[in-house]
Amino acid sequence: MQIVKQELIFSTVVSESTDVNDFIVEFMRPEETTGLSPIKVTRNFDELLQFLDDLEDA
């Protein structure tokens, strides 16, 4: 297991979509969970994997 330099909270949103591969994951800092914009939003599996890969490289 690798240590990430910052803690992130994520939330998911489920909505109707014609593409079963579409989804939204919003990443937020723990202290910013109420009413503020996320630091990153991924909308599909490829974006999510790229973001997680970028975290490992940081």
C-alpha positions in Angstrom: 0.0 0.0 0.0 1.3 3.4 -0.9 0.9 6.6 1.2 -0.9 9.5 -0.5 0.4 12.9 0.4 -3.1 14.3 0.9 -6.4 12.9 2.2 -9.3 13.0 -0.2 -13.0 12.3 0.4 -15.0 11.1 -2.6 -18.6 11.0 -3.4 -20.5 9.3 -6.2 -23.5 10.5 -8.1 -25.8 8.1 -9.8 -28.1 9.3 -12.6 -29.7 7.9 -15.7 -27.3 7.5 -18.6 -27.4 5.8 -21.9 -23.8 4.7 -21.4 -23.2 2.1 -18.7 -19.6 3.2 -18.5 -20.4 6.8 -17.4 -20.3 7.8 -13.8 -19.1 10.7 -11.7 -16.7 10.6 -8.8 -16.0 13.9 -7.0 -12.8 14.3 -4.9 -12.7 16.9 -2.1 -10.4 17.7 0.7 -11.8 16.6 4.1 -12.2 20.1 5.4 -14.2 21.2 2.3 -17.1 18.8 2.3 -19.8 21.3 2.5 -20.8 23.5 -0.4 -17.5 23.9 -2.1 -16.3 22.7 -5.5 -14.4 19.5 -5.7 -10.7 19.5 -6.5 -11.2 16.8 -9.2 -14.2 15.3 -11.0 -13.8 12.1 -13.0 -16.6 11.1 -15.3 -15.6 7.6 -16.5 -13.3 4.8 -15.6 -10.4 6.0 -17.8 -10.4 9.4 -16.1 -10.6 7.8 -12.7 -7.6 5.5 -13.4 -5.6 8.4 -14.8 -6.2 10.5 -11.7 -5.3 7.7 -9.4 -2.1 7.0 -11.4 -1.2 10.7 -11.2 -1.6 10.6 -7.4 0.9 7.7 -7.3 3.4 9.7 -9.4 3.1 12.8 -7.2 
